């Protein structure tokens, strides 16, 4: 009996053990959760994180020109929008700054040579790189990575080995550039300047008083026709034809005049051999009264006919100005002045500089450069998209033109060329003597 009763008795289960957290009072548990949350937030905020990388700053030197500045600002904006890790720092600099850049590069070469160990002696290790200081939130460039507007130093810098070649850059890209523009940047068989734009000598006609529309004037077919037009438009003591006898345009105007006298295709050396004839033509115009004698200062009136670069027409076309090419330029070409980019051998961001240069050769940038400055793109692709008879005339002339070579664009040569030409045009020496002096510059 006792055995059966023991089998039927149920043994109660052991009570579950409560965790230490559950044994705490509700108030203590709430306080604990709050403390843990605060600690987690503090740790999250205080935990060190890698600082965001500042964009790589590429210093691009450009001419101090308002229209060019606007065009390059637009190119910069579109470039950095597509390249978040880069920043383009535009530095406006005149030609007077170029010797300083050259001195900086040569000084760097001297320091690099001094840092090399003497043969036979062990190297003591590399010197620590200079620390680059940057204002908060803004990258600061170091050195110069790309120069636009240093054409007057192209030959000298190329011969000194201070520039990088663009040959490999062009071989890797499918872009058709004007052959004359490419030729202007070739030194000793290497492409030392990347052409961006070219400009032709042109005559901007502003309608004088009494002329209803400049389009009444037809394109002069010869220097004699141009002289007749200038004589017809001239008034008493107010010659109609003026020229930009400044900088490289002293050479461009005189050589274009010599080319117009020949009426056939020729190279710059052939034009250069007839500078005496060109000087005589301008001297005749000054003595006859239809060409303005060059003055020490700016002219006190605007001549109806201004022989200068095509930009002179572009800047005045709102005043019903008309573009006239040098006689024969449409059929036989003329000289052209090419502007381009130089890549310093000591640039610290060569790959980035090349990327920006490629952007400057893009269809959008080339067309914008043309529309904002009046310069003809170096890339042939946008030529057909620049509407208007004036642009078409420039394209036809440019396709047959020859560039002003680097030897004649050298800053010192340009200075001496201008001084000699002005002395002749002012009657201080004969055209033959002036031509002989100019021949020594080639």
C-alpha positions as a printed NumPy array, in Angstrom:
array([[   0.   ,    0.   ,    0.   ],
       [   2.733,    2.292,    0.91 ],
       [   4.599,    1.401,   -2.281],
       [   1.662,    2.306,   -4.59 ],
       [   1.066,    5.612,   -2.826],
       [   4.709,    6.572,   -3.291],
       [   4.494,    5.926,   -7.038],
       [   1.47 ,    8.158,   -7.55 ],
       [   2.853,   11.227,   -5.702],
       [   4.014,   14.069,   -8.096],
       [   7.316,   15.865,   -7.324],
       [   7.048,   19.64 ,   -7.898],
       [   9.614,   21.174,  -10.349],
       [  12.489,   23.217,   -9.018],
       [  11.926,   26.971,   -9.214],
       [  13.74 ,   28.843,  -12.169],
       [  16.739,   30.896,  -11.213],
       [  16.402,   34.625,  -11.911],
       [  19.327,   36.438,  -13.642],
       [  21.134,   39.183,  -11.808],
       [  19.546,   41.746,  -14.149],
       [  16.033,   40.503,  -13.388],
       [  16.745,   40.514,   -9.697],
       [  17.346,   44.281,   -9.946],
       [  14.513,   46.624,   -9.25 ],
       [  12.807,   48.23 ,  -12.281],
       [  14.22 ,   51.659,  -11.336],
       [  17.79 ,   50.374,  -11.277],
       [  17.339,   48.596,  -14.633],
       [  16.111,   51.775,  -16.346],
       [  19.031,   53.786,  -14.964],
       [  21.475,   51.114,  -16.133],
       [  20.094,   51.125,  -19.678],
       [  20.381,   54.912,  -19.853],
       [  24.021,   54.832,  -18.664],
       [  24.976,   52.162,  -21.204],
       [  23.325,   54.124,  -24.025],
       [  25.16 ,   57.329,  -23.078],
       [  28.486,   55.51 ,  -22.978],
       [  27.845,   53.993,  -26.435],
       [  27.033,   57.413,  -27.897],
       [  30.167,   58.978,  -26.376],
       [  32.373,   56.195,  -27.707],
       [  30.805,   56.518,  -31.188],
       [  31.411,   60.26 ,  -31.267],
       [  34.899,   60.143,  -29.803],
       [  36.163,   57.209,  -31.885],
       [  38.879,   58.508,  -34.261],
       [  38.009,   58.454,  -37.977],
       [  40.178,   59.084,  -41.026],
       [  39.891,   62.716,  -42.156],
       [  38.298,   63.2  ,  -45.586],
       [  40.946,   63.677,  -48.261],
       [  41.256,   67.187,  -49.59 ],
       [  40.997,   67.405,  -53.371],
       [  44.295,   67.374,  -55.193],
       [  45.124,   70.97 ,  -56.142],
       [  46.477,   71.539,  -59.669],
       [  47.961,   74.984,  -60.275],
       [  47.226,   76.204,  -63.818],
       [  48.763,   79.486,  -64.941],
       [  46.64 ,   81.438,  -67.43 ],
       [  47.071,   84.865,  -69.064],
       [  45.629,   87.88 ,  -67.293],
       [  42.849,   88.34 ,  -69.836],
       [  39.197,   88.818,  -68.931],
       [  37.722,   86.734,  -71.756],
       [  40.236,   83.928,  -71.245],
       [  39.658,   84.017,  -67.5  ],
       [  35.918,   83.524,  -68.021],
       [  36.466,   80.663,  -70.467],
       [  38.898,   78.839,  -68.184],
       [  36.666,   79.36 ,  -65.163],
       [  33.893,   77.588,  -67.018],
       [  36.26 ,   74.771,  -67.993],
       [  37.397,   74.505,  -64.369],
       [  33.822,   74.296,  -63.105],
       [  32.85 ,   71.463,  -65.433],
       [  36.108,   69.607,  -64.762],
       [  35.906,   69.584,  -60.965],
       [  32.224,   68.616,  -61.184],
       [  33.352,   65.417,  -62.891],
       [  36.51 ,   64.941,  -60.79 ],
       [  35.601,   65.305,  -57.122],
       [  39.128,   64.397,  -56.025],
       [  40.749,   67.291,  -57.893],
       [  40.685,   71.054,  -57.744],
       [  41.957,   73.462,  -60.387],
       [  43.588,   76.612,  -59.02 ],
       [  43.781,   79.246,  -61.771],
       [  46.692,   81.661,  -61.437],
       [  46.642,   84.735,  -63.657],
       [  50.167,   85.724,  -64.632],
       [  51.655,   87.973,  -67.284],
       [  54.76 ,   87.292,  -69.313],
       [  56.85 ,   89.083,  -66.709],
       [  56.257,   86.156,  -64.329],
       [  57.673,   83.509,  -66.675],
       [  61.36 ,   84.123,  -65.829],
       [  60.473,   83.592,  -62.168],
       [  58.976,   80.181,  -62.939],
       [  62.06 ,   79.262,  -64.935],
       [  64.335,   80.325,  -62.082],
       [  62.256,   78.234,  -59.675],
       [  62.616,   75.119,  -61.845],
       [  66.346,   75.618,  -62.35 ],
       [  66.824,   76.159,  -58.619],
       [  64.975,   72.908,  -58.003],
       [  67.314,   71.137,  -60.432],
       [  70.335,   72.552,  -58.609],
       [  68.981,   71.372,  -55.25 ],
       [  68.268,   67.944,  -56.692],
       [  71.82 ,   67.659,  -58.018],
       [  73.248,   68.746,  -54.65 ],
       [  71.198,   66.074,  -52.87 ],
       [  72.691,   63.276,  -54.98 ],
       [  75.468,   61.298,  -53.226],
       [  78.978,   61.714,  -54.541],
       [  80.08 ,   58.686,  -56.593],
       [  81.784,   56.185,  -54.345],
       [  80.058,   57.438,  -51.206],
       [  76.981,   55.854,  -49.616],
       [  73.68 ,   57.711,  -49.758],
       [  72.542,   59.186,  -46.453],
       [  68.892,   58.729,  -47.298],
       [  66.335,   61.031,  -48.816],
       [  65.635,   64.391,  -47.362],
       [  62.226,   64.862,  -45.776],
       [  59.735,   66.459,  -48.206],
       [  58.7  ,   70.024,  -47.601],
       [  55.537,   70.289,  -45.538],
       [  52.667,   71.767,  -47.414],
       [  50.563,   74.226,  -45.442],
       [  46.898,   74.391,  -46.373],
       [  44.17 ,   76.64 ,  -45.006],
       [  41.256,   74.724,  -43.447],
       [  38.922,   73.279,  -46.044],
       [  40.913,   74.464,  -49.049],
       [  43.729,   72.762,  -50.885],
       [  46.811,   74.819,  -51.577],
       [  48.82 ,   74.061,  -54.704],
       [  52.56 ,   73.638,  -54.618],
       [  54.534,   74.762,  -57.659],
       [  53.181,   75.129,  -61.18 ],
       [  51.533,   72.174,  -62.911],
       [  50.406,   73.635,  -66.25 ],
       [  51.176,   76.906,  -68.043],
       [  48.955,   78.458,  -70.673],
       [  50.397,   81.631,  -72.148],
       [  54.129,   80.913,  -71.968],
       [  54.638,   80.563,  -75.734],
       [  57.396,   83.169,  -75.679],
       [  59.538,   80.772,  -73.65 ],
       [  58.608,   77.566,  -75.464],
       [  61.844,   77.182,  -77.415],
       [  64.137,   78.084,  -74.548],
       [  62.4  ,   75.846,  -72.023],
       [  62.213,   72.934,  -74.469],
       [  65.926,   73.12 ,  -75.296],
       [  66.755,   73.297,  -71.581],
       [  64.735,   70.15 ,  -70.853],
       [  62.294,   71.996,  -68.586],
       [  59.171,   70.717,  -70.363],
       [  57.433,   67.369,  -70.738],
       [  56.498,   66.135,  -74.198],
       [  52.842,   65.717,  -75.235],
       [  53.575,   62.946,  -77.774],
       [  52.364,   60.052,  -75.622],
       [  49.357,   62.086,  -74.496],
       [  48.26 ,   62.662,  -78.107],
       [  48.954,   59.065,  -79.112],
       [  46.506,   57.836,  -76.484],
       [  43.63 ,   60.103,  -77.561],
       [  41.529,   60.345,  -80.666],
       [  41.48 ,   64.069,  -81.261],
       [  42.137,   65.773,  -84.572],
       [  44.103,   68.974,  -84.168],
       [  44.969,   71.594,  -86.753],
       [  48.251,   70.662,  -88.409],
       [  49.439,   74.277,  -88.262],
       [  48.638,   74.352,  -84.551],
       [  50.609,   71.161,  -83.962],
       [  53.534,   72.428,  -85.995],
       [  53.786,   75.515,  -83.817],
       [  54.537,   73.353,  -80.786],
       [  57.038,   70.914,  -82.3  ],
       [  60.597,   71.414,  -81.129],
       [  63.292,   69.006,  -82.351],
       [  60.651,   66.517,  -83.431],
       [  58.784,   66.479,  -80.119],
       [  55.392,   68.004,  -79.325],
       [  56.455,   70.383,  -76.56 ],
       [  53.305,   72.534,  -76.654],
       [  49.747,   71.217,  -76.682],
       [  47.78 ,   73.582,  -78.968],
       [  44.492,   74.882,  -77.61 ],
       [  43.567,   77.739,  -79.953],
       [  44.878,   79.727,  -82.891],
       [  44.449,   83.273,  -84.088],
       [  44.911,   84.704,  -87.562],
       [  45.906,   88.232,  -88.54 ],
       [  42.696,   89.909,  -89.581],
       [  41.354,   93.377,  -90.323],
       [  38.425,   94.507,  -88.267],
       [  36.324,   97.079,  -90.089],
       [  34.218,   99.431,  -88.003],
       [  31.844,  101.477,  -90.166],
       [  32.959,  105.134,  -90.185],
       [  30.503,  107.984,  -90.074],
       [  28.303,  108.019,  -93.155],
       [  28.578,  104.313,  -93.899],
       [  25.295,  102.551,  -93.228],
       [  26.611,   98.992,  -93.027],
       [  30.088,   97.491,  -92.97 ],
       [  28.968,   94.69 ,  -95.259],
       [  29.052,   97.191,  -98.108],
       [  32.827,   96.613,  -98.175],
       [  34.081,   93.601, -100.111],
       [  37.095,   91.512,  -99.175],
       [  40.3  ,   93.102, -100.607],
       [  41.924,   90.737, -103.101],
       [  45.352,   92.351, -103.028],
       [  47.461,   94.785, -101.053],
       [  46.687,   97.403, -103.678],
       [  42.925,   96.852, -103.163],
       [  43.421,   97.178,  -99.404],
       [  45.376,  100.411,  -99.912],
       [  42.583,  101.793, -102.136],
       [  39.993,  100.895,  -99.47 ],
       [  42.041,  102.571,  -96.745],
       [  42.485,  105.674,  -98.869],
       [  38.749,  105.804,  -99.585],
       [  37.843,  105.511,  -95.898],
       [  40.465,  107.984,  -94.702],
       [  39.629,  111.547,  -93.836],
       [  41.822,  114.62 ,  -93.534],
       [  44.543,  113.88 ,  -90.978],
       [  42.673,  110.734,  -89.953],
       [  44.216,  107.66 ,  -91.635],
       [  41.839,  104.721,  -91.848],
       [  44.324,  101.838,  -91.449],
       [  46.041,  101.066,  -88.156],
       [  47.845,   97.957,  -86.953],
       [  48.609,   96.412,  -83.6  ],
       [  52.353,   96.978,  -83.472],
       [  52.7  ,   95.355,  -80.088],
       [  54.229,   92.105,  -78.965],
       [  53.959,   89.151,  -81.299],
       [  51.548,   91.01 ,  -83.579],
       [  54.407,   93.132,  -84.916],
       [  55.696,   89.931,  -86.499],
       [  52.299,   88.548,  -87.452],
       [  51.144,   91.729,  -89.226],
       [  54.397,   92.234,  -91.11 ],
       [  54.734,   88.591,  -92.206],
       [  51.06 ,   88.444,  -93.237],
       [  51.663,   91.56 ,  -95.335],
       [  54.67 ,   89.925,  -96.985],
       [  52.631,   86.788,  -97.664],
       [  49.783,   88.816,  -99.191],
       [  52.23 ,   90.429, -101.6  ],
       [  53.345,   87.033, -102.937],
       [  49.896,   85.557, -103.557],
       [  51.004,   81.953, -103.198],
       [  51.544,   79.308, -100.545],
       [  54.87 ,   79.641,  -98.797],
       [  56.615,   79.011,  -95.487],
       [  57.548,   81.559,  -92.849],
       [  61.153,   81.768,  -94.011],
       [  59.995,   82.887,  -97.454],
       [  57.738,   85.506,  -95.885],
       [  60.564,   86.624,  -93.652],
       [  62.752,   87.218,  -96.709],
       [  60.325,   89.863,  -97.97 ],
       [  59.901,   91.93 ,  -94.808],
       [  61.586,   94.803,  -96.662],
       [  58.707,   94.889,  -99.171],
       [  56.164,   94.732,  -96.337],
       [  57.836,   97.589,  -94.469],
       [  57.916,   99.635,  -97.681],
       [  54.152,   99.075,  -98.193],
       [  53.347,  100.334,  -94.697],
       [  55.771,  103.266,  -95.025],
       [  54.048,  104.251,  -98.279],
       [  50.67 ,  104.191,  -96.522],
       [  51.965,  106.373,  -93.695],
       [  53.512,  108.881,  -96.095],
       [  50.411,  108.905,  -98.301],
       [  48.047,  109.379,  -95.372],
       [  45.907,  106.233,  -95.327],
       [  47.934,  104.34 ,  -92.701],
       [  48.506,  105.539,  -89.158],
       [  52.076,  106.228,  -88.075],
       [  52.879,  104.207,  -84.934],
       [  52.975,  106.366,  -81.818],
       [  54.729,  105.98 ,  -78.525],
       [  51.403,  105.868,  -76.724],
       [  47.947,  104.624,  -77.713],
       [  46.235,  106.272,  -80.656],
       [  43.808,  109.045,  -79.741],
       [  41.098,  107.707,  -82.034],
       [  39.872,  104.369,  -83.307],
       [  40.802,  103.675,  -86.913],
       [  38.014,  102.235,  -89.092],
       [  40.414,   99.514,  -90.313],
       [  42.398,   97.764,  -87.595],
       [  44.884,   95.129,  -88.743],
       [  45.341,   92.927,  -85.713],
       [  44.202,   89.507,  -84.53 ],
       [  40.777,   88.066,  -85.265],
       [  39.758,   88.843,  -81.672],
       [  39.674,   92.533,  -82.601],
       [  36.782,   91.732,  -84.905],
       [  35.178,   89.462,  -82.308],
       [  35.219,   92.151,  -79.632],
       [  33.696,   94.753,  -81.957],
       [  31.211,   92.688,  -83.912],
       [  28.367,   94.052,  -81.809],
       [  29.09 ,   97.429,  -83.457],
       [  28.409,   96.007,  -86.916],
       [  32.113,   95.364,  -87.457],
       [  33.185,   93.213,  -90.356],
       [  36.048,   90.744,  -90.504],
       [  38.408,   91.184,  -93.444],
       [  41.189,   88.649,  -93.893],
       [  44.599,   89.651,  -95.253],
       [  44.485,   89.684,  -99.062],
       [  44.615,   86.167, -100.477],
       [  44.324,   84.466,  -97.087],
       [  41.149,   82.584,  -97.979],
       [  42.832,   80.89 , -100.93 ],
       [  46.503,   80.678,  -99.984],
       [  46.469,   80.995,  -96.186],
       [  48.42 ,   83.362,  -93.982],
       [  50.368,   83.142,  -90.72 ],
       [  48.653,   82.074,  -87.528],
       [  49.531,   82.595,  -83.889],
       [  48.988,   79.469,  -81.788],
       [  48.265,   79.408,  -78.068],
       [  48.792,   76.268,  -76.059],
       [  49.633,   74.501,  -72.827],
       [  53.113,   73.752,  -71.516],
       [  53.702,   70.965,  -68.999],
       [  56.67 ,   71.708,  -66.696],
       [  58.983,   68.766,  -66.144],
       [  58.913,   69.58 ,  -62.418],
       [  55.124,   69.557,  -62.166],
       [  54.067,   67.608,  -59.081],
       [  50.736,   66.533,  -60.572],
       [  51.511,   65.635,  -64.178],
       [  48.764,   63.047,  -64.6  ],
       [  46.136,   65.402,  -63.199],
       [  47.455,   68.248,  -65.357],
       [  47.139,   66.024,  -68.435],
       [  43.566,   65.175,  -67.482],
       [  42.674,   68.867,  -67.311],
       [  44.449,   69.455,  -70.636],
       [  42.33 ,   66.692,  -72.183],
       [  39.253,   68.441,  -70.811],
       [  40.373,   71.691,  -72.48 ],
       [  40.483,   69.829,  -75.809],
       [  36.983,   68.434,  -75.369],
       [  34.315,   69.577,  -77.798],
       [  32.453,   71.542,  -75.13 ],
       [  35.525,   73.379,  -73.816],
       [  36.885,   74.141,  -77.285],
       [  33.591,   75.573,  -78.487],
       [  33.185,   77.618,  -75.304],
       [  36.713,   78.982,  -75.665],
       [  35.938,   80.096,  -79.206],
       [  32.595,   81.704,  -78.377],
       [  33.954,   83.583,  -75.371],
       [  37.297,   84.739,  -76.762],
       [  37.023,   84.764,  -80.547],
       [  39.918,   82.324,  -80.899],
       [  39.621,   79.485,  -83.396],
       [  39.747,   76.075,  -81.666],
       [  42.867,   73.973,  -82.18 ],
       [  40.614,   70.917,  -82.395],
       [  39.08 ,   70.738,  -85.859],
       [  35.858,   69.099,  -84.652],
       [  34.137,   72.273,  -83.349],
       [  34.933,   74.298,  -86.488],
       [  31.763,   73.225,  -88.269],
       [  29.625,   74.103,  -85.243],
       [  30.702,   77.746,  -85.165],
       [  28.019,   79.311,  -87.307],
       [  28.408,   82.367,  -89.499],
       [  30.312,   83.394,  -92.609],
       [  33.08 ,   84.997,  -90.534],
       [  33.952,   81.736,  -88.812],
       [  33.813,   79.883,  -92.132],
       [  36.311,   82.333,  -93.627],
       [  38.644,   81.829,  -90.683],
       [  38.415,   78.054,  -91.028],
       [  39.312,   78.163,  -94.702],
       [  42.286,   80.44 ,  -94.108],
       [  43.481,   78.487,  -91.081],
       [  43.464,   75.215,  -93.014],
       [  46.117,   76.647,  -95.354],
       [  48.081,   78.809,  -92.924],
       [  51.517,   78.315,  -91.424],
       [  52.28 ,   79.063,  -87.778],
       [  54.619,   81.623,  -86.338],
       [  57.547,   79.432,  -85.205],
       [  58.872,   79.26 ,  -81.668],
       [  62.124,   80.961,  -82.741],
       [  60.212,   84.117,  -83.655],
       [  57.956,   83.988,  -80.585],
       [  60.868,   84.076,  -78.18 ],
       [  60.298,   87.01 ,  -75.816],
       [  63.635,   88.669,  -76.594],
       [  63.248,   88.212,  -80.365],
       [  59.739,   89.709,  -80.281],
       [  61.055,   92.741,  -78.416],
       [  63.873,   93.379,  -80.894],
       [  61.578,   92.726,  -83.887],
       [  59.087,   95.297,  -82.657],
       [  61.751,   97.918,  -81.947],
       [  63.237,   97.533,  -85.422],
       [  59.874,   97.591,  -87.2  ],
       [  58.712,  100.698,  -85.34 ],
       [  61.973,  102.517,  -86.03 ],
       [  61.448,  101.887,  -89.736],
       [  57.752,  102.853,  -89.75 ],
       [  58.534,  106.083,  -87.934],
       [  61.044,  107.008,  -90.611],
       [  64.137,  106.517,  -88.457],
       [  65.657,  104.035,  -90.916],
       [  64.899,  102.708,  -94.387],
       [  62.83 ,   99.563,  -95.091],
       [  65.94 ,   97.897,  -96.553],
       [  67.99 ,   98.604,  -93.423],
       [  65.127,   97.461,  -91.22 ],
       [  64.777,   94.215,  -93.176],
       [  68.509,   93.576,  -92.83 ],
       [  68.251,   93.986,  -89.043],
       [  65.257,   91.686,  -88.889],
       [  67.093,   89.039,  -90.914],
       [  69.63 ,   88.741,  -88.092],
       [  66.862,   87.564,  -85.762],
       [  66.068,   84.389,  -87.744]])
